[in-house]
Amino acid sequence: MTQKLNWPPTNVEALRSDSLSDPHTPGLYIEVHTGRGRVTRVWKYRRRLSGKKTFHRATLSSYPAHSIADARDWAASIDVLP
């Protein structure tokens, strides 16, 4: 039996470095940028193209300007063609 993982906003807000992948949407992750005493979190998408060594990459915008639900909808709308 597979256990579903929650990804509440508190996990995203607590992230201070590195990145965190969304357990519900393959390819969606949030990346943290630090500098000048600020922490910025940016939604990104990365998937390997079928049968190739290249990746499809895209950037949405920052969190909390776009919520987790917004980012998931955006990632689901991306068509990765082989």
QUIVEN-V72222 format. One record per backbone hydrogen bond with DSSP energy under -0.5 kcal/mol. CO is the residue of the C=O (numbers start at 1). NH is the residue of the N-H. E is the energy in kcal/mol with one decimal. If there is no record, write none. Layout:
CO:NH:E / CO:NH:E
This chain:
8:11:-1.5 / 8:12:-1.0 / 9:13:-2.8 / 10:14:-1.7 / 11:15:-0.6 / 12:15:-0.8 / 18:32:-2.6 / 20:30:-2.4 / 24:26:-0.6 / 25:28:-1.7 / 27:46:-2.0 / 28:22:-2.7 / 29:44:-3.0 / 30:20:-2.2 / 31:42:-2.9 / 33:40:-3.2 / 35:38:-1.8 / 38:35:-1.8 / 40:33:-3.3 / 41:63:-2.6 / 42:31:-2.9 / 43:60:-2.0 / 44:29:-2.5 / 45:58:-2.0 / 47:56:-3.4 / 49:52:-2.2 / 54:49:-2.4 / 55:57:-0.6 / 56:47:-1.9 / 58:45:-2.5 / 61:43:-3.2 / 62:66:-1.6 / 63:41:-0.6 / 67:71:-2.4 / 68:72:-2.3 / 69:73:-2.3 / 70:74:-2.5 / 71:75:-2.6 / 72:76:-2.3 / 73:77:-1.3 / 74:78:-0.5 / 75:78:-0.9 / 77:79:-0.5 / 78:80:-0.7 / 79:81:-0.8
